[in-house]
Amino acid sequence: MLNVKAYLKPDTVQSAYEMGQIPGSLYVSGGLMVAQLKISNVERIVDLKSVGLTHIEDHSDVFKIGANVKISDLISNPYLANLNGDLLKNSIKEIGSTQIRNMATLGGSIAFKLGWSDIITIFMILDSNLEIYDGEFSKISLQEYVKKSPKGVIITEIEVPKSGGIAVFEKFAKSNFDIATLNLGLKVVLDGQIVKDACVVVGSRPMVSQRIKEVEEFLIGKQLNGITKDACDLMERVVQVGSDIRASAEYRKALSRFLLDKALRRV
Ligand SMILES: Cc1cc2nc3c(=O)[nH]c(=O)nc-3n(C[C@H](O)[C@H](O)[C@H](O)COP(=O)(O)OP(=O)(O)OC[C@H]3O[C@@H](n4cnc5c(N)ncnc54)[C@H](O)[C@@H]3O)c2cc1C
């Protein structure tokens, strides 16, 4: 980023957005990905850290998490860490190293829409919504945000509904600190042994995380015991995966079955 001429530190979301609209501007929050960009057309860095957005609020039906909250802070809040059967407590430690988790922000991790993002998979199974600012504040589901890729908007908050159910996250990577070859999130709401509701998300396909509706529909209404093999067969058939330097599509299909099997057993 040799052509950067200005480093701006606005103190409101509105002024940050205005600065961000000028061609050649780039937002930065934790800075981990921005620091690695090899692009020459960025002339102005707009630092979002002074606008606040570091809150974690417990409302009656949702948690509201500011976009500048660090990934590591998600597990220091006991209510959030224990959400949906300790999902965040168990999954956040799978993301990079302690140093990375202490720098990376939730907003930056979502906005970059990395195919291998664990954060997107984790927050998609929680059915999260984003508050965004594009001249005015509005809400969009994380799923829609990832599909539409709106340009130039600022993510200000992530809203996680208190929806109940048990959620688990599985990741296959070549080493502890490596990014995922494939990741999978599963959330089920049970009535006794019967699955009342299900959400299944696969990420690092290597494309960005996606809900696997066919598997969700298959699980709903079934008794949890004894459906693992059929659910895994279906997953392997329907999951849309591709090949890259990390793995072939065939390998990822086999992994999708393995991770779903593990997730169902953990639930
Ligand atoms: C070595 C390494 C290993 C990693 N391992 C993993 C891993 O295993 N799993 C995983 O999920 N992630 C991993 N990550 C990624 C990391 O978790 C974050 O995704 C990444 O650091 C981005 O967060 P950031 O706050 O640093 O964003 P930045 O680098 O500051 O910004 C990233 C992008 O988002 C934009 N942006 C930032 N904030 C906002 C906002 N509020 N609104 C709109 N746009 C915004 C910026 O303009 C930029 O385009 C790894 C990163 C590194 C460097």
The ligand as an SDF file (V2000), in Angstrom:
LIG
                    3D

 53 58  0  0  0  0  0  0  0  0999 V2000
   -2.4170  -15.1470   10.2900 C   0  0  0  0  0  0  0  0  0  0  0  0
   -3.9330  -15.0490   10.3130 C   0  0  0  0  0  0  0  0  0  0  0  0
   -4.6680  -16.1850   10.6370 C   0  0  0  0  0  0  0  0  0  0  0  0
   -6.0570  -16.1270   10.6790 C   0  0  0  0  0  0  0  0  0  0  0  0
   -6.7580  -17.2500   10.9980 N   0  0  0  0  0  0  0  0  0  0  0  0
   -8.1020  -17.2050   10.9900 C   0  0  0  0  0  0  0  0  0  0  0  0
   -8.8740  -18.3650   11.2720 C   0  0  0  0  0  0  0  0  0  0  0  0
   -8.3690  -19.4450   11.5530 O   0  0  0  0  0  0  0  0  0  0  0  0
  -10.2310  -18.2520   11.2130 N   0  0  0  0  0  0  0  0  0  0  0  0
  -10.8670  -17.0700   10.9010 C   0  0  0  0  0  0  0  0  0  0  0  0
  -12.0870  -17.0320   10.8580 O   0  0  0  0  0  0  0  0  0  0  0  0
  -10.1570  -15.9610   10.6400 N   0  0  0  0  0  0  0  0  0  0  0  0
   -8.8070  -16.0040   10.6840 C   0  0  0  0  0  0  0  0  0  0  0  0
   -8.1000  -14.8650   10.3920 N   0  0  0  0  0  0  0  0  0  0  0  0
   -8.8140  -13.6450    9.9870 C   0  0  0  0  0  0  0  0  0  0  0  0
   -9.1690  -12.7770   11.1590 C   0  0  0  0  0  0  0  0  0  0  0  0
  -10.0010  -13.4490   12.0530 O   0  0  0  0  0  0  0  0  0  0  0  0
   -9.9960  -11.5670   10.6700 C   0  0  0  0  0  0  0  0  0  0  0  0
  -10.8890  -11.9960    9.7000 O   0  0  0  0  0  0  0  0  0  0  0  0
   -9.1730  -10.5220   10.0640 C   0  0  0  0  0  0  0  0  0  0  0  0
   -8.1040  -10.2000   10.8820 O   0  0  0  0  0  0  0  0  0  0  0  0
  -10.0110   -9.2930    9.7560 C   0  0  0  0  0  0  0  0  0  0  0  0
  -10.3450   -8.5950   10.9260 O   0  0  0  0  0  0  0  0  0  0  0  0
   -9.6790   -7.1730   11.2030 P   0  0  0  0  0  0  0  0  0  0  0  0
  -10.4290   -6.5570   12.3490 O   0  0  0  0  0  0  0  0  0  0  0  0
   -8.2110   -7.3270   11.3450 O   0  0  0  0  0  0  0  0  0  0  0  0
  -10.0800   -6.4000    9.8610 O   0  0  0  0  0  0  0  0  0  0  0  0
   -9.2250   -5.3780    8.9580 P   0  0  0  0  0  0  0  0  0  0  0  0
   -8.0060   -6.0180    8.4240 O   0  0  0  0  0  0  0  0  0  0  0  0
   -9.0770   -4.0770    9.6480 O   0  0  0  0  0  0  0  0  0  0  0  0
  -10.3030   -5.1660    7.7770 O   0  0  0  0  0  0  0  0  0  0  0  0
  -10.6740   -6.2430    6.9380 C   0  0  0  0  0  0  0  0  0  0  0  0
  -11.6000   -5.6990    5.8300 C   0  0  0  0  0  0  0  0  0  0  0  0
  -12.8590   -5.3050    6.3530 O   0  0  0  0  0  0  0  0  0  0  0  0
  -13.0940   -3.8990    6.1450 C   0  0  0  0  0  0  0  0  0  0  0  0
  -13.6700   -3.4490    7.4150 N   0  0  0  0  0  0  0  0  0  0  0  0
  -13.1090   -3.5280    8.6430 C   0  0  0  0  0  0  0  0  0  0  0  0
  -14.0140   -3.1910    9.5800 N   0  0  0  0  0  0  0  0  0  0  0  0
  -15.1610   -2.8940    8.9350 C   0  0  0  0  0  0  0  0  0  0  0  0
  -16.4830   -2.5030    9.3600 C   0  0  0  0  0  0  0  0  0  0  0  0
  -16.7990   -2.3380   10.6590 N   0  0  0  0  0  0  0  0  0  0  0  0
  -17.4200   -2.2910    8.4070 N   0  0  0  0  0  0  0  0  0  0  0  0
  -17.1400   -2.4770    7.0810 C   0  0  0  0  0  0  0  0  0  0  0  0
  -15.9160   -2.8360    6.6180 N   0  0  0  0  0  0  0  0  0  0  0  0
  -14.9640   -3.0520    7.5450 C   0  0  0  0  0  0  0  0  0  0  0  0
  -11.7320   -3.2910    5.7900 C   0  0  0  0  0  0  0  0  0  0  0  0
  -11.8620   -2.2080    4.8980 O   0  0  0  0  0  0  0  0  0  0  0  0
  -11.0510   -4.4830    5.0960 C   0  0  0  0  0  0  0  0  0  0  0  0
  -11.4910   -4.5390    3.7500 O   0  0  0  0  0  0  0  0  0  0  0  0
   -6.7140  -14.8970   10.3730 C   0  0  0  0  0  0  0  0  0  0  0  0
   -5.9640  -13.7490   10.0730 C   0  0  0  0  0  0  0  0  0  0  0  0
   -4.5820  -13.8090   10.0490 C   0  0  0  0  0  0  0  0  0  0  0  0
   -3.8250  -12.5680    9.7170 C   0  0  0  0  0  0  0  0  0  0  0  0
  1  2  1  0
  2  3  1  0
  2 52  2  0
  3  4  2  0
  4  5  1  0
  4 50  1  0
  5  6  2  0
  6  7  1  0
  6 13  1  0
  7  8  2  0
  7  9  1  0
  9 10  1  0
 10 11  2  0
 10 12  1  0
 12 13  2  0
 13 14  1  0
 14 15  1  0
 14 50  1  0
 15 16  1  0
 16 17  1  0
 16 18  1  0
 18 19  1  0
 18 20  1  0
 20 21  1  0
 20 22  1  0
 22 23  1  0
 23 24  1  0
 24 25  2  0
 24 26  1  0
 24 27  1  0
 27 28  1  0
 28 29  2  0
 28 30  1  0
 28 31  1  0
 31 32  1  0
 32 33  1  0
 33 34  1  0
 33 48  1  0
 34 35  1  0
 35 36  1  0
 35 46  1  0
 36 37  1  0
 36 45  1  0
 37 38  2  0
 38 39  1  0
 39 40  1  0
 39 45  2  0
 40 41  1  0
 40 42  2  0
 42 43  1  0
 43 44  2  0
 44 45  1  0
 46 47  1  0
 46 48  1  0
 48 49  1  0
 50 51  2  0
 51 52  1  0
 52 53  1  0
M  END
$$$$
